[in-house]
Amino acid sequence: MRYRLLITDLDGTLLDRRGAVSERNLEAIRRLQDSGVEVVPATGRALRECGHVLDFINHEGHAVTAGGALIHDARDGAVVLRRTLPPEVVRHVATVLGEREHLAQLLQDHTAAGVDYVMIGDHEFDPATKWWFEHLPLSYRRVSTLAEHDEAGHTVRVGTVALGERLAEIVSLLKRDLGDLIAVQHWSALTAEHATGSPTHILEAFDRGVNKWTAIEALCAEYGVDPRETAAVGDGLNDLEMVREAGLGIAMANADPRIAAVADARAGHHDAHGFADAAELVLAANR
């Protein structure tokens, strides 16, 4: 089997703990491209949260963003796939979060909404959220209550950031209330102190069936690529489906054990050019 696409996560995979792409990883991208393998970033970040990375690697193809809720053409930022949450689901999740004194963070398709996030509630920003908004060129609108927000169908994810132990119960409650209407989970968040393994978690709720792999399947249909001709490398819980379902699934050395359990192969640590190891596996398989 020859692999035509290598799908890569960003945080904890292509990026080191400083959020940078090493020279070795950058060279690995060039080698893949020269061999005919297209590299497709697939990240939980929104486009404006990862645009500087795409610019640095000179990425001109498609990018899967917002955990698979959006696919952008990286050349101009145009949205080629958007999967939003139904307004009633947005309202329910935001209500549950607010009742438990969490700030509901509604990630928008900014190309339609003109803003990146709508923040609902008067609660203080978690330190990780505050750092994130200071660190990146993001815009948000803040309202005190749901009544002040007109849900116009632009929300692709509802989430919040808090200690993981506080979010587990909420995930269980949302699954009980909404069943298969949503895909919801919580996992370690990127913070100023931790690239992986933080006790601070992010809760993410998407429309049913939304994940990186289902977005990749849509891209494969667009490209005329058999999904078995894909390789995927990642480390976090939102990489599980793509690592499990790709023709070659690769887990980073720093991967969540649940990702390692479904992978076909392992690469090095993200702080030790592990993406380049994954690239070598793909190049070797294609020889």
N, C-alpha and C positions, 0 to 999 in steps of 0.2 A: 504494500500500500504506500503510495506517495502522498505526502501531506502537502496541501496547497495553502492552507491557512494556519497560522499560529495565533491563537487568541490568548492575550495576556492580561491578567489583572495588573493594577498599578501598585497600590499601597501594599507593602509586604511581599511584593513580587518583583516588578521591574524597578521600583524605587527603593532606595536605601532608607535608613531611619531618618535621614535629613530631608527626605522627599526629593532626592536627586537621582538622576540616571548616571551610572558610572560610565567611564570611557569604555570599559570592557563590554558592558551591556549595550551601549550605543553601537559599538563595532559589531556585536552579534546581530543587531537589527539589520545593519547594512549587509552582512553576509547572508542572512536569510533572504533579503530582498534581491540580492544579486543572484541567488540560486532559484528564484522564482516563487518563493514562499511569501505570501502577503501577511504582514503582522497587523493584527486588529486589536487595539486596546479595548478592554471591557472592564468597566469600573463602576463602583457604587457612587462615585462623584458625578455631579452634574457637569455639563460642558464647561461652564465658567469656573468650575473648581479644578479642572484639569487642563484648561486651554494652554497654560504655560508649559506643561509637560509635552503636549502634542506639538507645540511650536518647537520645543527643544529637539525633539526627535524628527522634526520635519515631516510629520505625518500628514498625508494627503488623501487618505482613503476614508473609510467609515470608522466611526467610534461608537461603541455601545456604552451608554452612560446611564446614570440613575438606576443601577442594578438591573438593567435590561428594559426599563420603561421607555427609554428613548434610544434612537439611533440617529446620529448626526453625520452629515457630510462634513468632515473636518476642514475642508477647504474654505467653506463659507459659513459653516455653522447651521446650515439648513436642516430641519428635521425631516427624516425620511420614514421614521416609524415613531408613533407616540401611542402609549397605552396609559390612559388616565383612570383614576378611581371614580366610581359613581358618586355623585354628590351626597347621597344618603349614607354611603360608607364613610366618606370623609367626615361628615358630621358626627357619626357614631364614634369613630376612633378619636376624634378631637374632644368629644364630650367625655369619654372615658379617661383620657389623659388629663383633662382639666379637673375632673372630679378628684383625681389623685394628686393634684398639685404639681403637674408637669406641664411645661410649655409645649404646646402642640406646634410642630414645625411642618408646614405644608410646602413641600418642594413643588414649584411650578415649572411648566414649560415656559421659560422666560421669553421665547420667541413669540408666544401668544399672549402671555400675561403681562409682559413688560417689567417683571420683577422676579427675582430668584426664589424668594421664600415669603410666605405669609406666616407670621408668628402669632399664635392665639393664646392670650392669657397675660396676666400681670406678674407672673413668677419671674424671678431673676434668671438670667442665662446661666446654665451650667458653665463652669470654667472652660471646659473643652469647647463648648459652643461659642463662648466669647472669644477664645483664641482663634477659632476657625474663621469667624467673621472679621477679625482684625488682620488675619493672615492672608486673606484672599479678596479679590475685587468683587464682592457680592452685594446685592441690594436686597432689602427686605422691607415689608410693610408690617407694622405691629398693630394689632387690635386687641381689645380687652376681652371681648366675647365673640362667640360664633355669630350672634345676631348682627355684628358689625362687618361680617365678611360675606360677600356675595360669591358663593362657590360657582364659578362660571365654567367648570369643567376643564380647568387647566392643571389640576393637582395630579401629579404622577406618583407621589409618595407622601404618606403622613408618618411622622416619626417624632422621637424625642431622644434626649441624651440624659442619662442618669446612671447611678450605680447599678450594675447588672442584677444584684439581688433585689432591687426594687422593681425591675422590669419583667422578671420571670412571671410573676402573678398576673400582670397586665396582659402579657402574650397569651397566657392560658385563658383568661377571661374573654379576650377578643376572638380567639378560636372557638370558644363555646358559643358566643353570641352570633358570630358571623359565618362560622363554618367555612365552606369552600368559596365564599364570596371574596375572600382576601388571601394573600400569601403574607404571613407575618412572622417575624423572628427578632431576636435580639442577640447581639454579639459584640465583641470588643471593638471599641471606637478608636479612631486615630486621635491622639492628643498631643499636646506639646511635649509630653514626657515619654509617650509610648507609641511606637509604630504598630506594635502588636502586643497582645496580652494585657491590655489595660483593664483594671476593675471597672472603669467607666465604660458603659455600653451604649450602643445606639439601637433603638427599637425602630424597625422599618415595617410599614404596612403598604403593600402594593395590591393592585387588582389581581384577581385569580390568574394563575398561570404565568405571571410575570417573573422572569428571572433572566440571567445572562444567557443561558442556553437557548431558551425559546427565541430570544432576540437573534442569537447566532443562527438558529435554524432559518429564520426569516432572511438573514443575509445570505446564507447558502443558497436559498431558492433564488435570490436576486442574482447571485454570481454564477448559478448553474454548477454549484459544487455539491458533491455528495457529502453529507455530514460526517461520514466515516473518513473523509479526507482532511479532517481538521485535527489539530493538536491544541490542547488548552493547558495553561499553567496558572496556578493560583495558590492561595494560602488560607483564605477566610471562608466563613460559612456561606457567603453569597457566591462563592465559586463552586459550591458542591456539585450542582447539576452539570455545569460545563466540564468539570474535571471527570465526572462519572460518565457522561454521555459522549464525549469527544472520541474520535478514533484513537487518539493517544492522550491520556490524561496524566498530567505531571503535577505532583505536589511539591511545594518548596520544603526545605528542611525545617523551616519555622512554621509550617502549616498546622492548622487545627487538626487534631487526631482524626476527626470525622472526614476531613478532606484526604488525609493520607490513606485512610481505610478504603477509599474508592478509586485511588489513583493507580495507574499502570506503572509509573516510574517516579523516581524522586530526583530533585535537583538540589543545589546547595542553598545556603541561607541567603536571604535577600540582602544582607549586609556584606555578603562575600560573593557578589556577582552571580547569584544563583540563577538568574534569568539566562545568563550566557550558557550555563550548564544545560538548561532546558533547550536552548537553541541548538546546542551540539547534538542532543539526542534526536532532534528533528532532522538536522542535516545528515547525521549518520544513517538514519532510517531511509532517507531519500537517495542515498548513494546507490 
